[in-house]
Amino acid sequence: MPEEILSQSEIDALLSALSTGEMNAEEIKKEPAKKIKVYDFKRALRFSKDQIRSLARVHENFARILTTYFSAQLRTYVQINVASVDQVPYEEFVRSVPKLTILTVYDVPPLEGNIIMEINPNIAYSMIDRVLGGYGESINKIEKLTEIEKKIMTRLFEQVIDQLQEAWSEVTEINPVLSNLEVNPQFLQMISPNETVVVISFNTTIGDTTGMINLCLPQVVLDPIIPNLSGHYWMRQSDSHMDPETQRLLEDGIKEAKVPLVVELGSTQIKIEEFLNIELGDVITLNQSIEEPLKLKVDHIPKFIGQPGKVGSKMAVQILNMLTKGDDDHE
C-alpha cells in the first residue's frame, strides 16, 4: 500500500494535537484493523438475495392460502406467517428440528427430489385434538403416532398439496404427492448432509397454541427453476398478456357497453333576458356554418367529424374523419 504524504498544514495540525494531549503517539502507531469477513465453506450460499426474496414472496402467498385451509378444516382461529427464509446445509436443518416431530415428505414432479414439511409437535397435537372434537390443546408427547393419529395427519396434509400447487404456480407447475410421513428426522437422510437446502419457517397459531412449521426445499428441487426466481422473471410475469379466452370475454363485454353518441350542430351564447323572451318562430344563430363538418362526441368527448344527411326517412350523419389528440376540435 503506498505511503500517504502529509501536507505542511496537516503536519502542523498533528504536532499541535500531540503537544496539547488531544492525541497519543501510541495511537498513531496502531494500524487500522483489517476488516475480514469469515466465510464458512460448509454453508456455501447457493442462492442470491434476489432468489431468496422470490421464494419468500411465493411462500407468503402459501401461508395465506394455508391459513384459509386450516381455518376451515379445524374450525378455529388459525394464523400462519412467514418468519424467515434461510439457506443452510441439510445436516443443520435436521439438527434444528426436535428429535421426535412430524415430517411429511412430498414428491414434486416434474421436479426431481422431495420437499419436507416439518410440523412442530405443539402444532401437530393441537390439530389432532381439534379434528377429534377437542379445544385444540397440545400435549407434546410424540413417541410414535397411533394409526388413528397417523391417518388424521395424513388426510390433513394430503390436501395441503392443492395449496402448495397453487402457490408454486407463480414460478412453475408441479404435481405434489404425499409420499411419506415420519416422526424421526434421522430416518430421512434423502440427500447429502452438506447439500444446501432453503428452509422457510412459518409462525403458526392454532387457537391458543403456537409453534413452527418448517418447509425444507433441497437445492436439487430448486435448480431447474432458478431462472424463474429472478426479478426479471417477475417483471415479465406482471407484463405478460392475459390468456386469449379471458381477453375475448373482456372484449365482448366492452362491445356490449352502451355510450351516448351526440352530434353537435353548433353552439351560441345568449343573455338570460333573451332566453326568457324566446317565442315560437324566433331564430337562434349558431356559431357553425351549414357548410362546415359537424362534431360527433362519444360520451361527451369529441371523436369524429361528419356531415348531416338522411337514410330513408331517418336523419343520419356520415363520418368523414377521426379526431386525434391535439386537434383543435378536441379542445
N, C-alpha and C positions, 0 to 999 in steps of 0.2 A: 504493500500500500504506500503511495507516495507521501512524503512528509509535507505538512502544511506550513507555509511560510507566513509568519505574522507580520502585519504592518507595524510601523513605529507607534501609531496610536494604540494598537492592540497590546503591544509590549508595555507601553506606559500604563495602561489600564490594569494589566496583570500585575505589574510591580506595585501599583498603588493598592490593589486588593490584598497583596501579600503583606505589605507594610502596615495596613490598618487591621489585619487579622480577619478580614472577610473571607479569606481563602487560605487553606492549609497546603503547604508544599507537598505533603504526603498524598493529598487527594489528587494533585496534578499528576503524580507518578502513576496513579492507578489507571490502567487501560479500561475502556468501557467493556462491560461483559458482552460477549458474543451471544446473540440470540440463536439458540439451537432448538429446532423442532424435532421432538422424538417421534420416530416412525416405527410402528410395530409391524413387522413383516407377516406376523401371524394374523393380523387384522387388515389385510390389504383392502383398500377401498376400491371396489369394482364398479360402483355406480356413482355418477356425478350428482351434485346437489340438485341439478335440474331434473334428473330422472327420479330422485328420491321425492322431490316435490310433486311430480306427476303421480307417483304411487300413493302419496298421501292424499292427493285430490281424489283418486279413484276410490280409496277406501274410506274417505269421509262420506262419500255417497253410499258406499256399502254399509257404513254404520247407521246412516239414516234409514235405509231400507230394512236393515236388521232390527232396528228399534220398532218399526211398524209391525214386522212379522212376529217378533216375540211378544209384543204387547197384545196382539190378537190371540196368539197361542196360549199364553199364560194368564190372560185376562187380569192383568195387574199393571201397575206403573213400571215401565222399563225405559231406561235411558242408556244409550251406548254412544261413546265419543272416542275419536282417535286421540290417544295420549302421546304416542311417539312413533317414529319410524326410524329404525336403525339398521345398519348392516354390520353383522358380526359373524365370526366363524360358527359353523353348526354346533361344534362342541360347546361353545359358550352359551348358545341357546338352550341346549339340553341341560347344562348345569344350572341355568337360571330358573327353570320350572321346578315345581315341587316333585319329590321323588315318586309320589303317588298322585296322579292327576288324571284328567280325562283328555285323551288325544284322539281327534278324528282325522283320518287321512283321506285325502281326495285325489283321485286321478283327474287330470285336466286335459284330456285330448282336445285338439291335436298336439298340444304342447307335451314335451317329454317330462318325466319325473312326476313327483307328487308334492302337494302342499299340505301342511299340517295346521290344524286349528287346535290350540290347547285351551281348555276351559278350566279355570281355577275351581277347586273343589267347593269353595263357598258358593260360587255361582251355580255349579252343576247340581248340587243337592237342593238349592233353592228352586231350581227349575223342576226337579223331580217332585219336590214337595207340592209345588203349585199344580202340576199335572195330576197328582194323586188327590187333589182336593184340599190341601193344606193352605197355610197362610204364606208360604214361601220362606219358611225358616230353614236355616242351614245348619247341618250337624258336623260337616267337615271330618268324616271318618273313613275316607276311601281306603279300603284294603283290597277289595275286589268287588266288582259290580255283580249284583244278583242278576238273574236272567230277566226279571221284570224291569229292573233299573236300566240294564243294557238295552232292552227293547225300547224303553221310553226315550233314552238319549239318541238311539239310532234313528227313531222316527222324527224327533225334533230336528236333528242335524242333517238328515237326508233332504229335508225341504229347504235347508239353507242353500242348497245347490242353485235354486232359482234366483235367490238374491245375489249370490256370487256371480252367476252368469250375467245378470242384468248390470251389475256394477262394472264388470270387466268388459262389457260390450263397448265401452268408451275407447278401449285400446285394442281389443281383439275378441274374436268369437271363440268361446270354449264350451265344452260339454262335460261339466264336472260329474264325477261319480264317487259316492262314498265307498271306499274300498276296505277300510279297517277302522276299528275302534279299540283303543288300548288305554291302559291306566299307568303303564310304566315307560317313561321315555327311553330307558336303556334298551328296550326291545325295538326301538325304531331307528336303528343305525342304517338308514337308507342311503346316505351319502357320506363322503369323506368328512372326518371331523374338522378338517381345516377349510372345507369349502365354504365360501361366503353365502350367507343367507340374509334376506331382508326380513326383519321382524316388525310387524305392525301390532302395536299394543293398544287395546281398547279398554277404557274405563267403563265398567258395566255396573248398573244399578238395577236390581230387581226388588221392588218394594223397599224394604229396609235393609236389604243385603247388598253389599258392594264387593267387587272383585275385579279380576282381569280376564280378558280373553285375548290370546296372542295368536297371530296368524304368521306362520313361517313360510317364506317363499324362497326356495333354493335358486341359486344362480342358473342352474340348468333349465329351470322353468322360464326364467325371465329373459335369458339370452336371445331367443328368437324375436321377442317383442321390444327389445331395447330401442330400435328406431322410433317406435310408437310412443316412447316415453319422453321424447324431446319437446321443447316448447314450440318448435316449428310445426310439429305434427298437430298439436292442439290448436294452433292458429289456422292450419289448413282445415281442420275439422269444423271450426267455427265459421269458416268462409265457404265450406262446401255447399253445393246446391242440394235442394231438397229432392226427394225421390220423385220420379215422373208422375206417379199416381196422386201424391199429395199436391203437386203443382197443378195437375189437371183439375182436381177438385177446387183448388183455390181460384183458378181462372174461371171455372164455371160459376162459382159463387159471385165473383166480381161482375161477370157478364149479366147476371140476373139483377144486379143492383140498379135501382132507378135514380136518375139525376135529372133535375129540371134543365130544359133547353129553351133559352129565351132569345128571340130575335129583336134587337133594339132598333126601332125605326128612327130614333133621334131623341134629343132632349132639348129643354129650354128652361129659362128661369123667368118667373113672373112674380109680381108683388102679391101679397096677401089680399090686398084690396081688389086687384084684378081677378084673383081666383074666386073671391066671394061673389063677384058680379058676373061670372060667366053665365051666358044664356044659350039656349038652343040656337044653333046656326052660327055661333061665333067661331072664328078660325084662330088656331094657335100655331104660330110659326115655329118650326123646329130648326135646329142648327145643322140639319143634314139635308143635302140636296137629293132629289129623287134619282139623280144620275150616279150618285156615289154608292159604292157597295155597302151592305148592312153588316153590322157586327153581331155575331152569334156568341152567346155566353152559355157555358156549361157550368152549372152550379155557381152562377154569378161571376165566373172567370172568363174573359174573352178568349175564345179558342179558334174561331173561324171567321172568315168574311164571305158574304154571299150576296145573291141578288134575288129579289122577290119575284114570284110568278104564280102560276096556277097549274094544278094537275087535276084534270076533270073539273069538278065543281068545288075543289078544295084549294085553299091558299097554300103555297109552298115556298121554300127557299132553296135555291141551288147553291151548293158550296163551291166557292171559287178558289179559295186558298186557305192554308192553315197559318194561324198566327204563331210566331216563335217568340221565345223570351227575348225581350229587348225592343220589340216592335212598339211603335208609338201607340198603336191601337190597344196594346196590353195595359197601358197605364190608366 
